[in-house]
């Protein structure tokens, strides 16, 4: 992250953040209803607002832990949790994602350092590597916003 006008103590700490929840919340908060009259409604979102909300959440974590090193994890459709428990989140299939959610997730993938944990073995391999090497420099980076 490029922090403008922010002085954070440089630390050895790298935050590993499960970004799914924060991306979802940012999109939901940016949604707006529009009443066009005559019983016609629409739902829209300003993605710039969602991005700002998400950035601010991450910056708050960085300030709290005095670091600018962040690694985001973002789930994929082929989630390792489904290997462990096939019914994982199956009750959410009919739940609508907020407007702009897919675009915000893609933006996060394109502009930040992220890991997609697709399968259990992948996740455990990375966690094992991180534990033994205290997060390799190639996996920890400064997020660009």
C-alpha positions as CSV (number, residue, x, y, z in Angstrom):
1,X,0.0,0.0,0.0
2,X,1.3,3.4,-0.7
3,X,0.5,5.5,2.3
4,X,0.1,9.1,1.5
5,X,0.8,11.4,4.5
6,X,1.0,8.4,6.9
7,X,4.0,7.5,8.9
8,X,3.8,3.9,10.1
9,X,6.7,2.3,11.9
10,X,8.3,-0.2,9.5
11,X,8.0,-3.6,11.1
12,X,8.9,-7.2,10.5
13,X,5.2,-8.0,10.8
14,X,3.2,-9.1,7.7
15,X,-0.5,-9.1,8.1
16,X,-2.3,-12.1,6.6
17,X,-5.9,-10.9,6.1
18,X,-8.9,-13.0,5.0
19,X,-10.2,-10.4,2.6
20,X,-13.5,-12.0,1.6
21,X,-15.5,-10.6,4.5
22,X,-14.1,-7.0,4.1
23,X,-14.7,-7.0,0.3
24,X,-18.2,-8.2,0.9
25,X,-18.9,-5.6,3.6
26,X,-17.4,-2.8,1.5
27,X,-19.7,-3.6,-1.5
28,X,-22.8,-4.0,0.7
29,X,-22.1,-0.6,2.3
30,X,-21.7,1.0,-1.2
31,X,-25.0,-0.2,-2.4
32,X,-27.8,2.3,-3.0
33,X,-31.5,1.9,-3.8
34,X,-33.1,4.2,-6.4
35,X,-36.8,4.8,-6.5
36,X,-37.8,5.8,-10.0
37,X,-41.4,6.2,-9.1
38,X,-44.4,4.2,-10.3
39,X,-43.2,1.2,-8.3
40,X,-39.9,0.9,-10.3
41,X,-36.7,0.5,-8.2
42,X,-33.1,-0.3,-9.0
43,X,-30.0,-1.1,-7.0
44,X,-26.6,0.3,-7.8
45,X,-23.2,0.7,-6.2
46,X,-20.3,3.2,-6.6
47,X,-17.3,1.0,-6.8
48,X,-15.0,3.9,-5.8
49,X,-16.8,4.1,-2.5
50,X,-16.5,0.3,-2.0
51,X,-12.7,0.6,-2.8
52,X,-12.3,3.4,-0.3
53,X,-14.1,1.5,2.4
54,X,-12.0,-1.6,1.8
55,X,-8.7,0.4,1.7
56,X,-9.7,2.1,5.0
57,X,-10.3,-1.2,6.7
58,X,-6.9,-2.5,5.6
59,X,-5.2,0.8,6.6
60,X,-6.9,0.6,10.0
61,X,-5.3,-2.9,10.5
62,X,-1.9,-1.6,9.3
63,X,-2.1,1.3,11.8
64,X,-3.1,-1.0,14.7
65,X,-0.3,-3.4,14.0
66,X,2.2,-0.7,12.9
67,X,3.1,-2.3,9.6
68,X,2.5,-1.7,5.9
69,X,3.2,-5.3,4.9
70,X,-0.1,-7.0,4.0
71,X,-1.0,-10.2,2.3
72,X,-4.6,-10.8,1.4
73,X,-6.3,-14.1,1.0
74,X,-9.3,-14.4,-1.3
75,X,-11.4,-17.5,-1.7
76,X,-12.1,-19.1,-5.0
77,X,-15.0,-21.2,-6.1
78,X,-12.9,-24.3,-5.6
79,X,-12.3,-23.7,-1.9
80,X,-10.2,-26.1,0.2
81,X,-12.9,-25.9,2.9
82,X,-15.3,-27.8,0.6
83,X,-12.8,-30.7,0.5
84,X,-13.1,-31.0,4.2
85,X,-16.8,-30.3,4.5
86,X,-18.7,-30.6,1.2
87,X,-21.8,-28.7,2.6
88,X,-19.6,-25.7,3.5
89,X,-21.7,-22.5,2.9
90,X,-24.2,-24.5,0.8
91,X,-27.0,-22.6,2.5
92,X,-25.7,-19.4,0.9
93,X,-26.1,-20.5,-2.8
94,X,-29.4,-18.5,-3.1
95,X,-28.0,-15.4,-1.3
96,X,-27.3,-12.5,-3.6
97,X,-23.9,-11.0,-3.5
98,X,-23.8,-7.1,-3.3
99,X,-23.8,-5.2,-6.5
100,X,-20.2,-4.8,-7.8
101,X,-18.8,-7.6,-5.6
102,X,-17.1,-9.6,-8.4
103,X,-15.6,-6.4,-9.8
104,X,-14.3,-5.4,-6.4
105,X,-12.7,-8.8,-5.8
106,X,-11.1,-8.6,-9.2
107,X,-9.8,-5.2,-8.4
108,X,-8.3,-6.5,-5.2
109,X,-6.6,-9.4,-7.0
110,X,-5.2,-7.1,-9.7
111,X,-3.9,-4.3,-7.4
112,X,-2.8,-6.1,-4.2
113,X,-0.7,-9.0,-3.1
114,X,-3.1,-11.9,-2.8
115,X,-3.1,-15.6,-2.4
116,X,-6.0,-17.7,-3.6
117,X,-6.3,-20.7,-1.4
118,X,-7.9,-23.2,-3.7
119,X,-7.3,-26.5,-2.0
120,X,-6.4,-27.7,1.5
121,X,-3.0,-29.0,0.5
122,X,-2.1,-25.6,-1.1
123,X,-3.1,-23.7,2.0
124,X,-1.3,-26.1,4.4
125,X,1.9,-26.0,2.2
126,X,1.9,-22.2,2.4
127,X,1.2,-22.1,6.1
128,X,4.0,-24.6,6.7
129,X,6.4,-22.6,4.6
130,X,5.5,-19.4,6.3
131,X,5.9,-21.0,9.8
132,X,9.4,-22.3,8.9
133,X,10.6,-19.2,7.0
134,X,8.7,-16.5,8.8
135,X,6.9,-15.5,5.5
136,X,9.2,-15.5,2.5
137,X,9.9,-12.1,0.9
138,X,8.4,-13.3,-2.3
139,X,5.1,-13.9,-0.6
140,X,5.0,-10.7,1.5
141,X,4.9,-7.4,-0.3
142,X,3.6,-3.9,0.0
143,X,0.1,-3.4,-1.3
144,X,-0.2,-0.8,-4.0
145,X,-3.4,1.3,-3.7
